[in-house]
Amino acid sequence: MNKHKILLLTFFLAITTFFGKAQNLITNGDFVANATGWNTTGTISYLTHNTTGNVMVLNNADAAGTYYVYQWVPATPGAVYSLNGVAATHAVTGTASIKMQFYAANQTTLLGTSSTNNITVSFNTSSWTAFPTLTYTAPANTAYIKVLGTSVNRALKWDNLVLTTPCSANITGLIFNDMVGSNDMTLTNGATYYLSSLPSSFNIEAVYTGNLESMRYTLSGGASSTIIENTDPYNFPGTGTAWSYGTGTYTLLAEAFSADNAGGTLCASQTFNFTIGTCNNLTSGGTIGNNETLCGTSVDPSLIVNLTSPSGGSSSPIEYLWLISLDGGTTNTVISGATNSTYDPGVITQTTW
């Protein structure tokens, strides 16, 4: 029977997880801070609703003319945006409406406009009517959404405005991605790795479920780097780029977003703390003993012990791997659970190595 003694590097992986829900992209959508974050061309006032508290009112006097209240929200091309809220008006002739407009970075070039919700429900201090959800995909070159309320001779009263992008991603882990073969390796919490056991050329890849449009990685510790990947697979330090940071202790933050370039909603994140090191392999595995000759159809050999300890290279930690053969060593099978420096074979019924 042969014994192999292998020196390994412990790879420590601690995971902190965030499972996001769609966050509100609008600042002060409940108007608790009155007009903070908002711009207007008309007269703004506030009143208290029995169920939602502070309410913003544009043109409460139903004055003749066209007036606007709006907020600029950073946006990402290709992302789907949805606007929800409650609104009401007065029972007078005129128009009160809500819509989204999509602009280029100069906030002048209009690229697209959602449908318009015309508000006709009269204001009631005891109840609200939610306006139909507005949904629109940001056109190419979009940099901002203008969330726009309009009053034409008629008051607009609105509250609880929420602008979101879909968010369903969940980061379930990371892998060492083999860039030249198919021997990907899962990063397992508390597992043991060393550079010589990893693929010869690798990067780190997120494993996820759900939908996302981009992944941002932030590396700190032994080296510092931040990269954003907009296409699947989402690799660090980038698709087609191998890990080049060497050994050390690192923290890698992976964040999934609902739009390109880490835009839209933060859907999920995980923080991985790990160490990668080199292994100074042992040059001698040592020896074990002792051979025994036993007679009978069922016998129990003595404990197999360490006669000469391994030497050369580094000596801690050592992982022991025991093999069993029934054909003189031509075919060897790993003995599951046998990881100590000694081994008790138990009862055997044939010649065994």
C-alpha positions as CSV (number, residue, x, y, z in Angstrom):
1,M,0.0,0.0,0.0
2,N,1.3,3.4,-0.9
3,K,0.9,6.8,0.8
4,H,1.2,10.2,-0.8
5,K,1.7,13.4,1.2
6,I,0.8,16.6,-0.5
7,L,1.2,20.2,0.8
8,L,-1.7,22.5,0.0
9,L,-2.6,26.2,0.5
10,T,-5.8,26.9,2.4
11,F,-8.1,29.2,0.4
12,F,-10.4,31.2,2.7
13,L,-13.7,32.4,1.2
14,A,-16.0,34.5,3.3
15,I,-19.2,35.6,1.6
16,T,-21.4,38.6,2.3
17,T,-24.6,38.6,0.2
18,F,-27.0,41.3,-0.9
19,F,-30.2,40.3,-2.6
20,G,-31.6,43.5,-4.0
21,K,-35.1,44.6,-4.9
22,A,-35.8,47.3,-7.4
23,Q,-34.7,50.6,-5.8
24,N,-36.5,53.9,-6.4
25,L,-34.4,56.0,-8.7
26,I,-36.4,59.1,-7.9
27,T,-35.1,61.4,-5.2
28,N,-37.8,62.5,-2.7
29,G,-40.7,60.7,-4.6
30,D,-42.9,60.9,-1.4
31,F,-42.2,64.7,-1.1
32,V,-41.3,64.4,2.6
33,A,-38.6,66.9,1.8
34,N,-41.1,69.1,-0.1
35,A,-39.4,70.2,-3.5
36,T,-35.9,68.7,-2.8
37,G,-34.7,67.2,-6.1
38,W,-37.5,68.8,-8.2
39,N,-37.7,71.7,-10.6
40,T,-40.8,73.6,-11.6
41,T,-42.1,76.4,-13.9
42,G,-45.2,76.9,-11.9
43,T,-46.5,77.4,-8.3
44,I,-45.9,74.4,-6.0
45,S,-47.7,73.9,-2.8
46,Y,-48.2,71.0,-0.4
47,L,-51.1,69.4,1.5
48,T,-51.5,66.4,3.8
49,H,-53.3,63.2,2.7
50,N,-54.8,60.9,5.2
51,T,-53.0,57.8,3.9
52,T,-49.7,59.1,2.3
53,G,-48.9,62.2,4.2
54,N,-47.2,65.1,2.3
55,V,-48.6,65.6,-1.3
56,M,-47.1,67.9,-3.9
57,V,-49.5,70.1,-5.8
58,L,-48.7,71.9,-9.1
59,N,-51.0,74.9,-9.9
60,N,-53.5,74.4,-7.0
61,A,-55.4,77.5,-8.1
62,D,-56.1,76.0,-11.6
63,A,-54.6,79.1,-13.1
64,A,-54.7,79.5,-16.9
65,G,-51.5,78.4,-18.6
66,T,-49.1,75.5,-18.9
67,Y,-46.8,74.6,-16.0
68,Y,-44.3,71.8,-15.4
69,V,-42.7,70.0,-12.5
70,Y,-39.9,67.6,-13.2
71,Q,-36.8,65.7,-12.0
72,W,-33.8,64.6,-14.0
73,V,-32.8,61.0,-13.3
74,P,-29.6,59.4,-14.7
75,A,-30.4,56.6,-17.1
76,T,-28.8,53.9,-19.2
77,P,-29.5,53.1,-22.9
78,G,-31.3,49.8,-23.4
79,A,-32.7,49.6,-19.8
80,V,-36.4,49.3,-19.2
81,Y,-37.9,51.9,-16.8
82,S,-41.2,51.8,-15.1
83,L,-42.9,54.7,-13.3
84,N,-45.6,54.2,-10.7
85,G,-47.4,56.5,-8.3
86,V,-50.8,58.0,-7.3
87,A,-52.3,61.2,-8.7
88,A,-55.4,63.3,-8.8
89,T,-56.7,66.7,-10.0
90,H,-59.7,69.1,-9.7
91,A,-63.0,68.9,-11.4
92,V,-62.4,71.7,-13.8
93,T,-61.6,72.1,-17.5
94,G,-58.0,71.5,-18.4
95,T,-55.3,68.8,-18.5
96,A,-53.2,67.2,-15.8
97,S,-50.7,64.6,-17.0
98,I,-47.6,62.5,-16.2
99,K,-45.0,61.0,-18.6
100,M,-41.3,60.2,-19.0
101,Q,-39.0,61.8,-21.5
102,F,-35.6,60.4,-22.5
103,Y,-32.8,62.8,-23.2
104,A,-29.1,62.8,-24.3
105,A,-26.4,64.0,-22.0
106,N,-27.0,67.7,-22.9
107,Q,-30.5,67.4,-21.5
108,T,-31.7,69.1,-24.6
109,T,-31.8,66.4,-27.3
110,L,-35.1,64.5,-26.8
111,L,-34.7,60.8,-27.8
112,G,-38.0,59.3,-26.8
113,T,-41.1,59.7,-24.8
114,S,-43.3,57.3,-22.9
115,S,-47.1,57.2,-23.2
116,T,-48.9,59.9,-21.3
117,N,-51.2,59.4,-18.3
118,N,-53.9,62.0,-18.3
119,I,-55.2,62.4,-14.7
120,T,-58.9,62.8,-14.4
121,V,-59.7,61.5,-10.9
122,S,-60.8,64.3,-8.5
123,F,-58.6,64.6,-5.3
124,N,-59.9,62.9,-2.2
125,T,-58.2,63.3,1.2
126,S,-59.2,59.7,2.2
127,S,-58.2,57.7,-0.8
128,W,-55.9,57.6,-3.8
129,T,-56.1,56.2,-7.3
130,A,-52.8,54.8,-8.7
131,F,-52.1,55.9,-12.2
132,P,-51.4,53.2,-14.8
133,T,-47.7,52.1,-14.9
134,L,-45.6,53.9,-17.5
135,T,-43.0,51.6,-19.0
136,Y,-40.4,52.6,-21.7
137,T,-37.1,51.3,-23.0
138,A,-34.3,53.9,-22.9
139,P,-33.2,54.6,-26.5
140,A,-29.6,54.6,-27.7
141,N,-27.5,57.5,-26.3
142,T,-29.9,58.1,-23.4
143,A,-28.3,59.7,-20.4
144,Y,-31.3,61.1,-18.5
145,I,-35.0,60.5,-17.8
146,K,-37.1,63.6,-17.2
147,V,-40.0,62.5,-15.0
148,L,-42.5,65.2,-16.0
149,G,-45.8,66.4,-14.5
150,T,-47.8,68.9,-16.5
151,S,-50.7,71.2,-15.5
152,V,-52.7,73.0,-18.2
153,N,-55.4,75.1,-16.5
154,R,-55.9,72.3,-14.0
155,A,-54.0,71.2,-10.9
156,L,-51.8,68.1,-10.7
157,K,-51.6,66.5,-7.3
158,W,-49.2,63.5,-7.0
159,D,-47.4,61.4,-4.5
160,N,-45.4,58.2,-3.9
161,L,-43.6,58.3,-7.2
162,V,-41.4,55.3,-7.9
163,L,-39.1,54.8,-10.9
164,T,-37.5,51.4,-11.2
165,T,-35.7,49.1,-13.6
166,P,-36.3,45.3,-13.4
167,C,-34.1,43.6,-10.9
168,S,-34.1,39.8,-10.6
169,A,-30.4,38.7,-10.5
170,N,-28.9,36.6,-7.7
171,I,-25.2,35.9,-7.6
172,T,-24.8,32.3,-6.4
173,G,-21.0,32.1,-6.4
174,L,-17.8,32.4,-8.3
175,I,-15.6,30.0,-10.3
176,F,-12.0,29.9,-11.5
177,N,-12.7,30.0,-15.2
178,D,-10.2,27.8,-17.2
179,M,-9.3,30.0,-20.2
180,V,-7.5,27.4,-22.1
181,G,-9.4,24.2,-21.3
182,S,-12.6,23.0,-19.6
183,N,-11.4,22.5,-16.0
184,D,-13.3,25.2,-14.3
185,M,-13.2,25.1,-10.5
186,T,-15.8,26.3,-8.1
187,L,-14.8,28.6,-5.3
188,T,-16.1,26.8,-2.2
189,N,-16.2,28.4,1.2
190,G,-13.4,27.0,3.3
191,A,-11.9,25.0,0.4
192,T,-8.1,24.5,-0.1
193,Y,-6.3,25.7,-3.2
194,Y,-2.8,26.7,-4.4
195,L,-1.6,28.2,-7.7
196,S,-0.3,24.9,-9.0
197,S,-3.8,23.3,-8.6
198,L,-5.5,26.1,-10.5
199,P,-5.8,26.2,-14.3
200,S,-2.6,27.5,-16.0
201,S,-4.5,30.5,-17.3
202,F,-7.6,31.6,-15.4
203,N,-9.9,34.4,-14.5
204,I,-12.8,34.7,-12.0
205,E,-16.3,34.4,-13.3
206,A,-19.6,35.1,-11.5
207,V,-22.3,32.4,-11.4
208,Y,-25.8,33.9,-11.2
209,T,-29.5,33.4,-11.8
210,G,-32.1,35.8,-13.1
211,N,-31.5,38.8,-15.4
212,L,-28.8,41.4,-15.3
213,E,-27.1,43.7,-17.8
214,S,-23.7,44.4,-16.2
215,M,-21.4,43.3,-13.5
216,R,-19.0,45.5,-11.6
217,Y,-16.0,43.9,-9.8
218,T,-14.0,45.8,-7.2
219,L,-10.7,44.2,-6.0
220,S,-8.9,45.3,-2.9
221,G,-6.3,44.0,-0.5
222,G,-3.2,42.6,-2.2
223,A,-4.1,44.6,-5.3
224,S,-6.7,47.2,-6.3
225,S,-8.8,47.2,-9.5
226,T,-12.4,48.1,-10.6
227,I,-13.8,46.8,-13.9
228,I,-17.3,46.6,-15.4
229,E,-18.4,43.8,-17.7
230,N,-21.5,44.4,-20.0
231,T,-21.7,41.0,-21.6
232,D,-22.0,37.5,-20.3
233,P,-19.9,35.7,-19.1
234,Y,-19.0,38.3,-16.6
235,N,-15.3,37.8,-15.8
236,F,-12.7,39.5,-13.6
237,P,-10.3,41.0,-14.5
238,G,-12.2,41.0,-17.9
239,T,-13.3,38.6,-20.6
240,G,-10.3,37.2,-22.3
241,T,-8.0,38.6,-19.6
242,A,-6.2,36.3,-17.2
243,W,-5.6,36.8,-13.5
244,S,-2.3,38.6,-13.1
245,Y,-2.3,39.8,-9.5
246,G,-0.3,36.9,-8.2
247,T,-0.5,35.7,-4.6
248,G,-1.9,37.6,-1.6
249,T,-5.0,38.2,0.4
250,Y,-7.8,39.8,-1.5
251,T,-11.4,41.1,-1.2
252,L,-13.5,40.9,-4.4
253,L,-16.9,42.7,-4.5
254,A,-19.2,41.5,-7.3
255,E,-22.2,43.7,-8.0
256,A,-25.0,42.9,-10.6
257,F,-26.9,45.8,-12.2
258,S,-30.0,46.0,-14.3
259,A,-28.4,48.2,-17.0
260,D,-25.1,48.5,-18.8
261,N,-22.1,50.2,-17.3
262,A,-23.3,49.5,-13.7
263,G,-26.4,51.6,-14.3
264,G,-30.0,51.1,-13.4
265,T,-30.7,49.2,-10.2
266,L,-28.2,47.3,-8.1
267,C,-29.8,43.8,-8.2
268,A,-27.4,41.8,-6.1
269,S,-23.9,41.7,-4.6
270,Q,-21.5,39.4,-2.9
271,T,-18.2,40.1,-1.2
272,F,-15.5,37.4,-1.4
273,N,-12.4,37.4,0.8
274,F,-9.7,35.0,-0.3
275,T,-6.0,34.2,-0.2
276,I,-4.0,32.8,-3.1
277,G,-0.5,31.5,-2.4
278,T,2.2,29.3,-3.9
279,C,3.1,25.8,-2.8
280,N,6.7,24.7,-2.1
281,N,6.0,21.1,-2.8
282,L,7.6,18.4,-0.6
283,T,10.4,16.6,-2.3
284,S,10.0,13.3,-0.3
285,G,6.7,11.8,0.7
286,G,8.3,9.8,3.5
287,T,7.7,6.1,4.2
288,I,5.0,4.0,5.9
289,G,4.9,0.5,7.4
290,N,4.7,-2.2,7.8
291,N,4.1,-5.0,5.3
292,E,2.2,-8.0,6.8
293,T,1.6,-11.6,5.7
294,L,-1.6,-12.9,7.2
295,C,-3.4,-16.2,6.5
296,G,-7.1,-16.7,6.4
297,T,-10.1,-15.7,4.4
298,S,-10.8,-12.7,6.5
299,V,-8.1,-10.9,8.4
300,D,-7.6,-7.5,10.2
301,P,-4.1,-6.0,9.5
302,S,-2.4,-3.8,12.0
303,L,-2.5,0.0,11.9
304,I,-0.3,1.4,9.1
305,V,2.0,4.0,10.6
306,N,4.4,6.8,9.6
307,L,8.0,5.5,9.6
308,T,9.7,8.5,8.0
309,S,8.1,11.9,7.9
310,P,7.9,13.9,4.6
311,S,10.7,16.3,3.9
312,G,11.8,19.1,1.6
313,G,9.7,22.1,0.7
314,S,7.3,23.4,3.2
315,S,5.9,21.1,5.9
316,S,2.6,22.7,6.9
317,P,-0.1,22.1,6.3
318,I,0.1,18.5,4.9
319,E,-2.8,16.7,3.4
320,Y,-2.6,12.9,3.4
321,L,-4.1,10.9,0.6
322,W,-4.3,7.1,0.9
323,L,-4.8,4.8,-2.0
324,I,-5.8,1.1,-2.2
325,S,-4.9,-1.5,-4.8
326,L,-5.9,-5.1,-5.4
327,D,-3.6,-5.7,-8.3
328,G,-0.1,-4.7,-7.0
329,G,-0.5,-1.0,-7.7
330,T,-1.5,-1.2,-11.3
331,T,-4.8,0.3,-10.4
332,N,-5.2,2.6,-7.4
333,T,-8.3,4.0,-5.8
334,V,-8.5,6.9,-3.4
335,I,-9.8,5.8,0.0
336,S,-12.5,8.3,1.0
337,G,-12.1,10.0,4.4
338,A,-8.5,8.7,4.9
339,T,-6.6,12.0,5.5
340,N,-4.5,11.3,8.6
341,S,-0.8,10.3,8.8
342,T,-1.8,6.8,9.9
343,Y,-4.5,4.4,8.5
344,D,-6.3,1.5,9.9
345,P,-7.3,-0.8,6.9
346,G,-9.9,-2.8,8.7
347,V,-10.8,-6.3,7.7
348,I,-9.6,-7.5,4.3
349,T,-10.5,-10.6,2.4
350,Q,-7.8,-10.7,-0.3
351,T,-4.2,-9.6,-0.9
352,T,-4.2,-5.8,-0.7
353,W,-1.6,-3.0,-1.3
